[in-house]
Amino acid sequence: MPPFRQQVSSLTQEASTFIHSPKPSRVEELFGFGGWFDRTFGKQPGERLLTWRAALSIFVQRNGSLIVETGCQRQIEDLGDGSSTRIIAMLLHKLDNGILHSVDISAENLNSAKTVIYQLQAKEALRFHLVDRVRFHLSDSVEFLRKFDSSIDFLYLDSCDYFEDEPGRSICQAHQLKEIEAAFDKLSAGAVVLLDDNDFPHGGKTKLSKQFLSNRGWFCILDWTQSLWIRSIGE
Ligand SMILES: C[S@@+](CC[C@H](N)C(=O)[O-])C[C@H]1O[C@@H](n2cnc3c(N)ncnc32)[C@H](O)[C@@H]1O
């Protein structure tokens, strides 16, 4: 993993594209202080606040449109797990662009995520159809990613729960590795990869997938509850 100073310098480079622009850029409107992200979520994402903000901001800066998440939001209000389906869908709705493919092995959990999206559509009286921004897939995530045939701009890996004890720990670490292996060739040049359940004893779910990305020239720019990875573009 690159030293902290290098990680900060990469982030600063990404940020400089909108800091110096004469009028507020789309990214600044969305992710700048008091912008859309702050107004919509406030501090709600909790320990995932910084990584969501940075990951989604880079996705927008790099003109991404296609997002895949493994492991959908399984409860209506689920800030403990992350609320990923809601957060991503709200961004795509705001952009009025892009598709989220949300894959989960549990029909019950997918139904909960669908309910989240339909309730948001109704509650917020949204102008556009939020529901059209999300496609739900009932499948094992590795099988889904192996068959997936579009270019992925943002990959969020959060299937399985993390178990600190064996054999659960090795099973979920190996599963996330299989996910990134299956998705790797489909990642677009400017893709963002966000890995959940990172900052846990014995390496969390991300232990093997981080090594996989690092070995292939990707670098980590934030490493907290979620681990955020990108690669350089345009060099
Ligand atoms: C931690 S939860 C996801 C939380 C969600 N990303 C959020 O932010 O609220 C993990 C989900 O992964 C799903 N899951 C477990 N094993 C899976 C597999 N092999 N393939 C796809 N989904 C799986 C579970 O059904 C569960 O809904």
The ligand as an SDF file (V2000), in Angstrom:
LIG
                    3D

 27 29  0  0  0  0  0  0  0  0999 V2000
  -23.6840   -6.8680    4.4490 C   0  0  0  0  0  0  0  0  0  0  0  0
  -25.0840   -7.2040    3.4700 S   0  0  0  0  0  0  0  0  0  0  0  0
  -25.0580   -5.9560    2.2470 C   0  0  0  0  0  0  0  0  0  0  0  0
  -25.3170   -4.5950    2.8080 C   0  0  0  0  0  0  0  0  0  0  0  0
  -25.5390   -3.4870    1.7910 C   0  0  0  0  0  0  0  0  0  0  0  0
  -24.4720   -3.4020    0.8050 N   0  0  0  0  0  0  0  0  0  0  0  0
  -25.7180   -2.1680    2.4650 C   0  0  0  0  0  0  0  0  0  0  0  0
  -24.8810   -1.2580    2.3130 O   0  0  0  0  0  0  0  0  0  0  0  0
  -26.7310   -1.9870    3.1520 O   0  0  0  0  0  0  0  0  0  0  0  0
  -24.5930   -8.6300    2.6320 C   0  0  0  0  0  0  0  0  0  0  0  0
  -25.5600   -9.1540    1.5820 C   0  0  0  0  0  0  0  0  0  0  0  0
  -24.8490  -10.0850    0.7640 O   0  0  0  0  0  0  0  0  0  0  0  0
  -25.7260  -11.1080    0.3770 C   0  0  0  0  0  0  0  0  0  0  0  0
  -24.9410  -12.2860   -0.0100 N   0  0  0  0  0  0  0  0  0  0  0  0
  -24.3560  -13.2210    0.7830 C   0  0  0  0  0  0  0  0  0  0  0  0
  -23.7010  -14.1290    0.0440 N   0  0  0  0  0  0  0  0  0  0  0  0
  -23.8620  -13.7560   -1.2600 C   0  0  0  0  0  0  0  0  0  0  0  0
  -23.4210  -14.2820   -2.5100 C   0  0  0  0  0  0  0  0  0  0  0  0
  -22.6700  -15.3900   -2.5740 N   0  0  0  0  0  0  0  0  0  0  0  0
  -23.7870  -13.6430   -3.6420 N   0  0  0  0  0  0  0  0  0  0  0  0
  -24.5430  -12.5230   -3.6000 C   0  0  0  0  0  0  0  0  0  0  0  0
  -24.9930  -11.9770   -2.4400 N   0  0  0  0  0  0  0  0  0  0  0  0
  -24.6470  -12.5760   -1.2920 C   0  0  0  0  0  0  0  0  0  0  0  0
  -26.6210  -11.3180    1.5980 C   0  0  0  0  0  0  0  0  0  0  0  0
  -27.8510  -11.9140    1.2100 O   0  0  0  0  0  0  0  0  0  0  0  0
  -26.7710   -9.8830    2.1190 C   0  0  0  0  0  0  0  0  0  0  0  0
  -27.9550   -9.2930    1.6330 O   0  0  0  0  0  0  0  0  0  0  0  0
  1  2  1  0
  2  3  1  0
  2 10  1  0
  3  4  1  0
  4  5  1  0
  5  6  1  0
  5  7  1  0
  7  8  2  0
  7  9  1  0
 10 11  1  0
 11 12  1  0
 11 26  1  0
 12 13  1  0
 13 14  1  0
 13 24  1  0
 14 15  1  0
 14 23  1  0
 15 16  2  0
 16 17  1  0
 17 18  1  0
 17 23  2  0
 18 19  1  0
 18 20  2  0
 20 21  1  0
 21 22  2  0
 22 23  1  0
 24 25  1  0
 24 26  1  0
 26 27  1  0
M  CHG  2   2   1   9  -1
M  END
$$$$
